[in-house]
Amino acid sequence: MAAPDLNGCRNPAFEAAARENARTLTTLAWSPFGRAETGWAIYETLVAHEIGTACPAVSPGFAAALAEWQKRHRLAGDGRFTMASFDTLKAQMHARRPYVGVRAKGVCPNPPSPAQLADATKEEGYGGKAIQLRTAAMAAYRQMVAEARRDGGVAADPRHLQIFSGYRSPEYDAARCARDNNCDGVVRATCSPHRTGLAMDLYVGGVRPDSTEDTNRLIQSRNPAYRWLVANAERFGFRNYPFEPWHWEYVREAP
């Protein structure tokens, strides 16, 4: 991904907002997903993509783009990152995930039949792990990875974009919930999107592929593979669960 033109990120009218964003980027005390966090740097790439700017979060150009986005959504329009802005942005991202809409109706989707699932190759599974996805999701994943590798942004590590979790049966997830004693928390869900065969967890770096520790997620959010996904994955039908940089869902097929 090309670096932004920093000259294009200048805007004297938003210098004060930029200074405030630079401060809160590492100091904001909030709980965007029900767990206390400090700062919003983990979400910088996602937010920039959603508001349509390549400017870094500490720049006046970012603040100007955020202000325009805020105005369109009947928010303050001052270019300062706020919890209200992120809540609106998060709601929009969730609304674009069909699984979230199904769950909002109190429905837990049935798992696919074996005939609806496709097997990943050994090279596609992280550490050679056996992985399955629904057929259309697997085909879209392969098209996406092929383009990512041509672009060169993920070539530095052959593990980038390998799948470490795909389809998981309801029985498997129930056992995980019981083992971790965290069903329906921020980490484990009784009715996981993985049961649909449309969700996948991709290797995007970090200390551990699926560690929810903030330091790990911050590393992942700065990884070229993740940044490429944020910019391009939707073209292939995949959308992200914002709390987990590794979690992507295929949305061109009903759960």
RASULZI-V784742 format. One record per residue. SS is DSSP state (A for helix, B for strand, O for the rest). Layout:
BEGIN
ss = (SS:SS)
END
This chain:
BEGIN
ss = (O:O:O:O:O:A:A:A:A:O:O:A:A:A:A:A:A:A:A:A:A:A:A:A:A:A:A:O:B:B:O:O:O:O:O:O:B:B:O:O:A:A:A:A:A:A:A:A:A:A:A:O:O:O:O:O:O:O:O:A:A:A:A:A:A:A:A:A:A:A:A:A:O:O:O:O:O:O:O:O:O:O:A:A:A:A:A:A:A:A:A:A:A:A:A:O:O:A:A:A:A:A:A:A:O:O:O:O:O:O:O:O:O:A:A:A:B:B:B:O:O:O:O:O:B:A:A:A:O:O:O:B:B:B:A:A:A:A:A:A:A:A:A:A:A:A:A:A:A:A:A:O:O:O:O:O:O:O:O:O:O:O:B:B:B:O:O:O:O:A:A:A:A:A:A:A:A:A:A:A:O:O:O:O:O:O:O:O:O:O:O:O:A:A:A:A:O:O:B:B:B:B:O:O:O:O:O:O:O:O:O:O:O:A:A:A:A:A:A:A:A:O:O:A:A:A:A:A:A:A:A:A:A:A:A:A:O:B:B:B:O:O:O:O:O:O:B:B:B:B:O:O:O:O:O)
END
